[in-house]
Amino acid sequence: MREPISTYYGLLRRIHELRRPSLYVEIGVHEGHSLAFVQPGTRIVGVDPEPKVAEPPPNTTIVAQTSDDFFADPEALGGAAIDLAFADGLHWWEQTLRDVANLERHSSPDGVILIHDCNPIDEVTAARERTTAVWSGDVWKTVVALRRFRPDLQVVVADVEPTGLAIVTGLDPTNTVVFDRYDEIVAEIDRLGWADIAAADRSEFLGLVAGDWADLRPLVA
Ligand SMILES: C[S@@+](CC[C@H](N)C(=O)[O-])C[C@H]1O[C@@H](n2cnc3c(N)ncnc32)[C@H](O)[C@@H]1O
């Protein structure tokens, strides 16, 4: 039976309800709207240089740092492995790539990393400079980079409103490819532009799949 999910918040809620992660890390918490889906029993670490979370859920540590600074000394993790992570910080693809690589390094091998904004709407909302309310930036290139340079990972993008949610599984915390080949990856992927994604079959290019819980549930279970 089909179980369509329309928004990324709807998908995030389902994933929290299913997995009930012990440790959830969110990069980019802003006002804490996406933290509302975290279930009792989950410890939260939120990282954001300008957090505006008025009432954090119980068991939450908000670290007011950039993600790069946080991962230089991720004390708030307390040495625990991440079960579920959501990368929703600075919407520049190479920053998101670093965020995903750093999250993976501190994740459990059966953990899940989610990446917001991977199915862009148009050239303006996918530009690196923000000029619109809905802004995905060029985060879609992170998915292309992972699929090209980390074929051992399973990376799909759920087609949920407004701009998709990538699901990364098959994590290997010992893998150093992104760190070791970072300059090469940036040089190659930076050459991609809007024309490439506009012309692409997104199911092949991004691993775009329907936002349907019947299909997505097994990926994150
Ligand atoms: C789109 S908002 C996050 C929204 C939130 N996840 C939600 O769904 O309710 C992006 C956030 O990323 C934060 N941010 C910007 N640069 C960052 C960085 N280098 N590291 C971590 N967070 C960053 C911004 O301050 C902003 O609050």
The ligand as a Gaussian input file, in Angstrom:
#p B3LYP/6-31G(d) Opt

LIG

0 1
 C       17.644000      26.332000       7.192000
 S       18.203000      26.757000       8.777000
 C       17.930000      25.268000       9.702000
 C       16.481000      24.943000       9.873000
 C       16.155000      23.810000      10.836000
 N       16.950000      22.614000      10.613000
 C       14.679000      23.443000      10.685000
 O       14.338000      22.646000       9.784000
 O       13.880000      23.981000      11.439000
 C       19.941000      26.797000       8.570000
 C       20.723000      27.103000       9.824000
 O       22.091000      26.811000       9.553000
 C       22.859000      27.663000      10.337000
 N       24.235000      27.704000       9.820000
 C       24.782000      28.573000       8.946000
 N       26.079000      28.314000       8.781000
 C       26.354000      27.221000       9.556000
 C       27.537000      26.483000       9.819000
 N       28.700000      26.784000       9.229000
 N       27.465000      25.449000      10.696000
 C       26.283000      25.118000      11.288000
 N       25.140000      25.798000      11.076000
 C       25.174000      26.837000      10.219000
 C       22.145000      29.004000      10.270000
 O       22.505000      29.823000      11.373000
 C       20.687000      28.567000      10.274000
 O       20.135000      28.676000      11.574000

